[in-house]
Amino acid sequence: MEMESLFNINRIPDSRIKLMTALYFPFGVALVIIRLFITLHALLVTCILPKCAATSLILKTIFGIIGIQVVIQEDKRRDKSAKVIVSNHVSNLDHMIIDFIIANITPDIIGLSSCMQWLTGFKDFGSSKGADILEENIKKFVRESKFPVLLHPEKTTTNGTGLLKFMSFPFSLGKVQPVVLQVTRWPMTMAVTTLTSNIYQDFLWSLFVPYTIYKVKLLPEEECGEEESVENFAERVRGNMAECLNVPLTEYTWSDKQDLVKRLEEARKKEQQRSARQRPTGNSALHRTSSDPELQRMIQQVQDVLPDIPAAVILEDLEKTREVDLTITNILEGKVSTEPQKNSQTSDKLSHIRKKINVDMAPSQQKYGDTTFHPVASNRMLSLEERKQIMLETARQRYKEKHGLL
């Protein structure tokens, strides 16, 4: 099984769902606004009422109203005395869903602020002080608290198509209560969580779609055998959960997911750099201006004066200056590189014109390059063309003097 198949890169999988989402978008936004107000009441309930089975039932009802349905498919618990709950991890809302069924405490392992811990239902166990302090505080809590602690031994979310390797720590705390989760959305089959999404994004999308349905199965409690190692105990429980879910066991870990995220991010940055290094030429430059009539008009004005300069070169300078006269001046003064698009004939013409015009002189002091009438017709035409260019340059020099550009 490929590791990439365990995670959803994009929340909306295909063009058909994208079209449905676009049509549904106004209704989804209205639902988000209404459901956010209802969610505020759920927060008030958590503040006023103590944590107990009744409170969990009330919250489950409120979340059902906002479109997050929780369905218990199986309940095979025997004595209900396990102080550690372990479950697979299919979304960033899993701890809330399980709390609706079994009131529990979920440690914050990513270091949220106190306010965010309160909003999202996590409890601080000292994760910012290191893994050793975190584990020691969890062990102490399990010994002293009447509430069980919920741990996700995969340590990260997947799309539910397989189980990652379990960390062994939760299975060193004593009897465990395995819980398996499956989640679907109706009527749009968009991802509940993605490779890089967080709890806030997942929750807002849950408010946006009509229904998100969590199916929960409570397996029998499990204890470590007398001669069974913690690692073997963890693997045995993982096998039972995979069999219940009808998904394969994998050898991938949460760190493999982190490596995948880094690889995809590096690939994205390289693609952006490659695109940035590509310079538009010829048809691609004209394609960029097709959606901007003003740029098209300005490029044509410059090419009327300098027909041998490619559109791509003119476009590049116009995007900086946004002024026809200034771009023409930059090209004639050599401030704009016309390599490699320009040919030698174009270069010679520009050089010849620059030599005949002293751009440092006032327009009234400038003189035409040719003062004789050539007997050859081609020379007469060339002379007229050169004079036309000099006249145009004189006009530009006056424009620059008038606007203080010299």
HELIX and SHEET records of a PDB file:
HELIX    1   1 MET A    3  LEU A    6  5                                   4    
HELIX    2   2 SER A   15  ILE A   48  1                                  34    
HELIX    3   3 ALA A   53  ILE A   65  1                                  13    
HELIX    4   4 ASP A   94  ILE A  101  1                                   8    
HELIX    5   5 SER A  114  THR A  120  1                                   7    
HELIX    6   6 SER A  127  LYS A  129  5                                   3    
HELIX    7   7 ALA A  131  GLU A  144  1                                  14    
HELIX    8   8 PHE A  169  SER A  172  5                                   4    
HELIX    9   9 ILE A  199  PHE A  208  1                                  10    
HELIX   10  10 VAL A  230  LEU A  245  1                                  16    
HELIX   11  11 TRP A  254  ARG A  277  1                                  24    
HELIX   12  12 GLY A  282  THR A  289  1                                   8    
HELIX   13  13 PRO A  293  VAL A  305  1                                  13    
HELIX   14  14 ALA A  311  THR A  321  1                                  11    
HELIX   15  15 VAL A  324  LEU A  332  1                                   9    
HELIX   16  16 SER A  344  LYS A  356  1                                  13    
HELIX   17  17 PRO A  363  GLN A  365  5                                   3    
HELIX   18  18 ALA A  377  LYS A  402  1                                  26    
SHEET    1   A 5 ILE A  68  ASP A  75  0                                        
SHEET    2   A 5 TYR A 211  LEU A 218  1                                        
SHEET    3   A 5 VAL A 176  TRP A 186 -1                                        
SHEET    4   A 5 VAL A  84  SER A  87  1                                        
SHEET    5   A 5 VAL A 149  LEU A 151  1                                        
SHEET    1   B 2 THR A 106  ASP A 108  0                                        
SHEET    2   B 2 PHE A 122  ASP A 124  1                                        
END                                                                             
